[in-house]
Amino acid sequence: MQQGFSEPVGSFKVFANKLIDYAGIFPPASLSLAQAFHNYLFYQEGFYSWMLSNFICPAGKLSELTGLMKHVLGDRNSIVPLSVIGSSGNNLKQTLGNFETDIRLIDEFNKLHSSHASVNAYELRLPDELSADSGAGKMLDTLDKINYTLQETLKQAVPCFFEAALTNDFHYCISKIAEVTAVHNLKGFNCGLKLRTGGTEAAAFPSVEQVAYTIFTCLEQKIPMKCTAGLHHPVRHYNESVSAKMHGFLNVFGAGILGYTHSLEQKQLIEIIEDEYSYNFDFSLDGFVWNGVTVSEEKIHEAREKLMISYGSCSFDEPIDDLKTIELL
């Protein structure tokens, strides 16, 4: 675990900077909040802290987190950045009701711990009826309500990442949420789309084509995206525990960065996402290279800032151990 330290090449450090949101309480790790938070504080002080982004905490556990915040008081100078997982519902009425509770909990937590923790993002799975609705007005009104309320509560704009309820018409759901988010962002927000890239069973993994379509759509609409679940490992491979091919974070983020820089078509994105050979993902003093296509450090940074934000993982050690195996760390 995090042994054998070596300094990676600069282009990879830019690629993987603040790449991982730590979500230790979620499956398959399923740690207690106390253990996950302890792990996060340990990682924050570690050699690979530059790869670590937000601590993922459901809104409903913020009160419990308050009791653990004593560990970041005193001489500790670092702030704990949080991404709060919103409490969704079976329908819009229930979701908005749960959001009111979330806001109260966020407000209480922020007032107590604003000097030691920062709510940097809010993530919410939108109810099915918003995806199924043929119009866009109801979804836009919902996004407006959530962001204006968050901004008023925290006295600053907080990026929100909305996860669509994916019905049988994947393309329609992704296109709709991306288009509505882009319109919403015209009001001064910087919100994006959240894609679930895996889970604990084969059915939870979107196809290569679906991942490519999501990246392409976010590029087209000029909105950021983040991923969650299923990206424990750098490169796409078959995993026996879920009886499915798992996506690799080098594949997914590499496709987004290359797509952003070179305006790639979906077919080209698919080729990157389905590549199962780690040696095809090369990092050098010149930048990131895949199949002869190069991206400079400057463009990697720009693509990460504007498009490929981060991914949620219940493990921080597994990605690091795998990166050591393929000699990127």
N, C-alpha and C positions, 0 to 999 in steps of 0.2 A: 504493500500500500504506500504509494508515493515515495518510494525509495529509489536510489540511483539517479539523483538529480543531474540534469544536463541542460544547457541553454539552447533552446530551439532557434532555428533561423528566423530572422526578423519577419519575413513574409508570413510564416505560420503563426507567429505571435499576434500579428494583426488579424489574421483569419480567425483565430480562436479566442481573441480577446473578449472577455465577458460572454462567452458562448453558452454557458450552462446555467440555467436556473435550477437550483437544487430543490427537489420535490421528494424528500426522503419519506414523507408520511404516506405517499401513494404507492400502489402495487407496482411491481412485485415486492419491493422492499418492505412497505407497510410498517414503517417504524413509528414509535410513539412520537408525539410532537417534541417532547423533552429530548429524546435521543437524536432526532433529526436536527433540532436546533443546536444541540451540543456539537454534532458533526459539522454543521455549517460554520460555527465559530472556530472550530479547529481548522477547517479548510481556509477560512479567511486569513489565518495566520501562517498558512503553509506556502511551500515553494511555488505551487501552481495556482495561487489565489487570483492571478491575472485572468484565468479562465473562468472564474466564478462570477456569476451575475447575481440575480435576486434570490432571496429565500422565499419559496412558495408557501403561502399560508392561507387556508380557507378563511373567509370572513368569520365563520362561526367559531373558529379557534383563536381569534384575536384576544379574547378574554383570558384564555389559558396561556397564550404567549406573554401576556402582561406579567404573569407570575414567574416567567422564565427570564424576563428582561434584566433582572438583577445581575445576570452574568455579564452584561455589557456595560455596567455602570463602573464607576471608579476610575482607574487609570487608563482604561481602554479608550483609544481615540477613534477607532473605526466605527462607522455607521452601519447598521444592518439595513440593507435595501430590501424592501418587500414587494412581491407581486401578490396581490390579494385575489383569491379565487372567489368569485361571486356565487351566491346561492341561487341557482336557477330554479325553475318550476315547471310543472306540467303544462301550463298555459301562460299567456301574457299577464293576466291578472295576478296569478300566484307569483310569477317572476318579479313583477314590479313591487308586490308586497314584500317579498324576500329582500329586494334591493333596499327598501326603506329600513329594514333591520340591519342590513349590511352597512348602510351609511351611518347609522347610529353607532355601531360597533367600531367602524373605522374612525369616526370622530372622537369617540372616547379614547381609543388607543393612541391616536395622534396627539391629543392634548396631554396625555401622560408621558409619551416617549418621543416627542418630535426632536429632541436633542440627541437621541441615540438610535432612532430608526426612521426610515423614510419610506412612505408608500409611493413606489415608483411606477406601479402599473395596476390595472384592475382587469381581470379576465372573466368573461361570462359566456356561458353557452345559452344562446337564444332559444326560446321555445319553438316547437315545431310549427305552430300556427303562423309565425312570421315568415318562415321559409315557404310554407304552403300557400300563403296569401298571394294572389296574382298581382297585387299592387305593391308599391314600395313605400307608400306614405306611412303606414303603421310602423314599419321597421325604422324608418328615418325618425319618426317622432320618439320612438323608444330610445334610439341612440342619443338623440338630443337631450332627452330627459336625464339619462344616466350621466352624460358628460357634464352638463351644466350643473347638476346636483353635486357631482364629485368636485368640480372646480370651485363651487361655492363653499363646500365643506372644508377642503384642504387649502383653499386660498391660492391655488395654482392649477394649471391644466395637467391632468394625469393621463398618459396614454392608456387607452382601453383596447383590448384584443377580444374580438367577438368570434365565437365559434358557432358556425351554422349547424342546425340540425340537418344532417345529410339524409335526405330521402332517396328513393331509387334514382331520381334525376340529379346526380351529383353535380353535373355541369351547371344546371340551372341554379342550384343552391349556392354554389361558390360564386357564380357570376353576379347573382343578386346581392349577396352580402358585400362583395367587393365594390360593386357599383354604388350601393347605398352608403357605404363607408366613405367612399371618395367624395360623394356629395356632402356628407356630414363634415368632412375635413375642410371643406371650403369655408366653414364657419370659424376656422382658426384652431381646429383640433389636429392631432397627429395619431389617429387611431388606426388599427389594423385588423387583420384576419388571423385567427388561430386555427391551425390545422392539426388534427389528431393523427399522428403518423404511426400509431401502433397501439399495443395493449398486451393483455395476457393470453389472448387467443387469436387464431389466424384471421378471423372475420374482422378484427379491429384494425388490420393493416390496409391502408388504401393502396391501390395499384400504382405502379410506376407512372402510368398515364395520368392518373388522378393527381398525383403529386406534381407532375410536370404542368398539368393544366392549372393548378392552384398558383404555382410560381409565376407562370406566364400571365395569368389574370391579374395578380397583384402588380406585376411589372406594367401591364397595360393600364391599370387604374392608378398607378403611382401611389400605392399604399404599402405600408410595411406588413410583414407577416412573422409569426413565430410558430414554432411547432411544439408538440407535447407528446410524450410517450413513444416508446419503441425505438429511440435513437441512442441506445446505450453504446453502440459500437461504431467505429469510424467508417467501415465499408460494408456495403450490402452483402448479405450472405444468408444461407439457409440456417435456420435455428431450430434444433430438434424440440426444444421445450415448448415452442408455440406451433410447431409443424408448419412453418411458413418462412418465406424470405423476409428478413428484417431490413429496413432501409438503413443506410449509413449516413452519419452526419457530414462526412466529407462529401458524399454524393449530393445530398440535398442542399447543403449550404454552398458547395462548389457549383452546383447547377444554377443556383440563384445569383451568385457572384458573377459567373461567366455570362449568364443571361442578361444581367444588368449592364455589364460592360460592353458586350458585343451584340446586344439585341438579338439573341438567339431565338429560333423558332421552337415550337413544342417538341418537334421530332429530335432536335439537337439536345434539348433538355432531357428527354427520355434516355438518350444514349449515355449521358453522364450519370443519371440516377440509377440506371441498371448495371453500371460498371462494377464488377466484383473483384477487380485487381487493384490492390493498394498502391502498387508501383506506378500506376497511371496518374496518381495525384502527387505531383511533385512541387516542392517548395524550395526556392533558391534565393540568392541575392537579387535576382531579377524579378521575383514575384511568385505567383501561383501559376502552375502550368498543368493543363490537362490536354492530352492528345495534341500537343503542339500549339495550343492556344494559351496565351499568357495574359495574366492580369497583374498590373503593378501593385505595390503596397498601397499607394495612394487610392487606387480604384477599389482594392479590397476593402479598405477602410470606408470608403464612400458607400459601397454596396451594403456593407454590414450596418451602417448608420441609417440608410434610407430604405432598405428592403429586408434583409435577412437578420432579424434582431437577435434571437436566442432560441434555445429549446429547453423544455422542462425535462429533467431526468431524475429518477429516484436514486440514481447512483452517480457519485462524482469520481469514485475510484476506478470503476470499470472503464470509462472512456480514457482515463489517464494511463491505466495499465495497457490497454490496447494500443494507444499511441506510442508507448515505449516499445511494444512488440514490433511495430512497423517502422520504428526508428525515426519518428517525428518529434519525440521528446527524449 
